[in-house]
Amino acid sequence: MAKSLKPFAKGGFIKECMIKVCSVLYPEKKTEFEKVSLSKRTVIRCIEMMTNGIKTTLTGRMAGFESFSIALDESTNLSDAAQLAIFIRGVDKEFTVTEELLALQPLKGTTTGEDIFNEVKKVFTNFGLQWSKFIEICRDSVPSMVGLRKGFIGILNEKVNLQKSIIALSTNRTCVLSPLVSRML
């Protein structure tokens, strides 16, 4: 239901269909299917359990990162609400690369560099990510991202003691490297 973007309340309808199919194909198993709960509450609980499992696995992988980068994209959904997609790419001691959608954060009200920075900071805190292992950012060149004083990059350089500076380049879909990484390449 989640993959199909169907309301969780449709679980009852799905159960009815399963029972009808089962009564034709496997009449002896019908009572077992009738015992399955697909109430809205059960479906929500199952999706929450899956979400927590994915978050636990990803958090475990991220704890082993030697370094990581993020990609940011701010966009508006169908209901005209601004959202910030945060992707992460990290590497551990064995050079295993992990790439995942880390978070999809709603941006309420404005979408300034400060708003974006606060959401990124919140996600870093929530997942226990260390700023000292952060080496690169990929973002578009909208003013809220690249402004040297009020853009995300400027605020990041000002508020986070990274022991290195993130360079603000102004081309579309620029991956911004710290001077440390630039020297390594």
C-alpha positions in Angstrom: 0.0 0.0 0.0 2.8 2.4 0.8 4.6 1.7 -2.5 1.3 2.3 -4.4 0.6 5.5 -2.4 -2.7 4.0 -1.2 -4.3 5.1 2.1 -3.7 2.7 5.0 -7.4 2.4 5.5 -7.6 0.3 2.2 -6.2 -2.7 4.2 -9.7 -3.9 4.9 -10.6 -3.9 1.2 -7.3 -5.7 0.3 -8.1 -8.4 3.0 -11.6 -8.9 1.5 -10.1 -9.5 -1.9 -7.5 -11.9 -0.5 -10.2 -13.9 1.3 -12.3 -14.1 -1.9 -9.3 -15.3 -4.0 -8.3 -17.7 -1.3 -11.8 -19.2 -1.0 -11.6 -20.1 -4.7 -8.0 -21.2 -4.9 -7.3 -22.6 -1.4 -10.6 -23.0 0.4 -8.9 -25.0 3.2 -6.7 -21.9 4.0 -9.6 -19.4 4.1 -9.7 -19.3 7.9 -6.0 -18.5 8.2 -6.4 -15.5 5.8 -9.4 -14.3 7.9 -7.1 -14.1 10.9 -4.8 -11.7 9.2 -5.2 -8.2 10.4 -4.9 -5.4 7.8 -6.6 -2.6 9.8 -5.3 0.9 9.4 -3.5 0.7 12.7 -1.8 -2.6 11.8 -0.6 -1.4 8.4 0.8 1.8 10.0 2.6 -0.2 12.7 4.1 -2.5 10.1 5.3 0.4 8.0 6.8 2.1 11.1 8.6 -1.2 12.0 10.1 -1.4 8.5 11.1 2.3 8.7 12.8 1.8 12.1 14.6 -1.2 10.7 15.9 0.7 7.7 16.9 3.6 9.9 18.8 1.3 12.4 20.7 -0.3 9.5 21.6 3.0 7.9 22.6 4.5 11.2 24.9 1.5 11.9 26.5 1.9 8.5 27.0 5.6 8.9 28.7 5.1 12.3 31.5 3.4 10.5 32.0 6.1 7.9 35.5 7.4 7.5 34.1 10.3 5.5 30.9 11.2 3.8 29.4 13.7 1.4 25.8 15.0 1.0 23.7 16.1 -1.9 20.9 18.6 -1.3 17.9 19.4 -3.5 15.1 21.7 -2.5 11.9 21.3 -4.4 8.1 21.7 -4.1 5.8 18.7 -4.0 2.3 18.4 -5.6 0.6 20.2 -2.6 3.0 23.2 -3.0 5.0 22.4 0.1 8.8 22.9 0.0 10.9 19.9 0.8 14.6 19.4 1.2 16.0 16.0 0.0 19.2 15.1 1.7 21.2 12.3 0.1 24.3 10.8 1.7 27.3 9.0 0.2 29.9 7.6 2.6 32.8 5.2 2.7 34.0 3.0 5.6 37.4 1.5 6.4 36.9 -1.3 3.9 36.1 1.2 1.2 32.5 0.1 1.1 30.4 2.9 -0.4 26.9 3.5 0.9 24.5 5.8 -1.0 21.1 6.5 0.4 18.3 9.0 0.6 19.0 10.2 4.2 16.0 12.4 4.8 13.2 14.3 3.1 12.7 17.4 5.4 9.7 19.7 5.1 10.6 23.4 4.9 7.8 25.4 6.5 7.5 29.0 5.6 10.7 30.2 4.0 13.5 28.4 2.2 16.5 30.5 3.1 20.1 29.3 3.6 19.5 29.4 7.3 16.4 27.2 7.0 18.3 24.7 4.9 21.3 24.7 7.3 19.0 24.2 10.3 17.3 21.1 8.6 20.7 19.6 7.7 22.0 20.2 11.2 18.9 18.5 12.6 19.4 15.5 10.4 23.1 15.3 11.3 22.2 15.3 15.0 19.4 12.8 14.5 21.7 10.3 12.8 24.8 11.0 14.9 26.8 12.3 11.9 30.1 14.0 12.7 30.8 17.3 11.0 34.5 16.4 11.1 33.9 13.5 8.6 31.9 15.7 6.2 34.0 16.4 3.1 31.8 17.4 0.2 28.5 18.8 -0.8 26.6 18.6 -4.1 23.9 21.2 -4.6 22.3 23.4 -7.2 23.3 27.1 -7.6 20.2 28.8 -6.3 20.9 31.8 -4.0 19.7 30.0 -0.9 22.5 27.5 -1.4 25.4 29.5 -2.7 25.2 32.9 -1.1 28.5 33.6 0.7 26.8 35.3 3.7 23.1 34.2 3.8 23.3 31.0 1.6 23.7 27.5 3.0 27.4 27.4 2.1 28.2 30.7 3.8 26.3 29.7 6.9 27.9 26.3 7.0 31.4 27.9 6.8 30.5 30.4 9.5 28.7 28.1 12.0 30.5 24.8 11.7 34.2 24.5 12.7 35.2 22.0 9.9 38.9 22.8 10.0 38.4 23.4 6.3 36.3 25.7 4.2 33.6 24.6 1.8 34.1 26.4 -1.5 31.0 27.9 -3.1 31.0 27.4 -6.9 28.1 28.7 -8.9 27.4 26.2 -11.7 24.4 24.0 -11.8 24.7 20.7 -9.8 28.1 21.6 -8.6 29.8 19.2 -6.2 31.7 21.4 -3.8 34.9 20.0 -2.4 36.8 21.1 0.7 40.4 22.2 0.1 41.5 19.0 1.9 39.8 16.8 -0.7 40.9 19.0 -3.6 44.5 18.4 -2.5 43.9 14.6 -2.4 42.6 14.5 -6.0 
